[in-house]
C-alpha cells in the first residue's frame, strides 16, 4: 500500500513539474506591442451615476414580501 502511494505521488509530481521544464527563455526588454500605437486615447469613457444600493435592497425586500419572482442583480 505504501509503495502504491509513493509511486502515485511521484507520478503526480512529475506530471505537474513537467510542464514547467519547457518554459520560454527571457531575453529582457519590452514587448513590441507595448510600444505600438493602439489607439487607447480613442476609446470613449462613460461615467455612470452612483448606484443607490439601499434603495435596491429595499426594493428586493418588498418584492420578497409580495412573493414575486426576483431575478439576480448583476453589476450593482
Secondary structure, DSSP 8 states (H G I E B T S, - for coil): -HHHHHHHHHHHHHHHHHTTTT------S--HHHHS---GGGS---------HHHHHHHHHHHHHTT---------
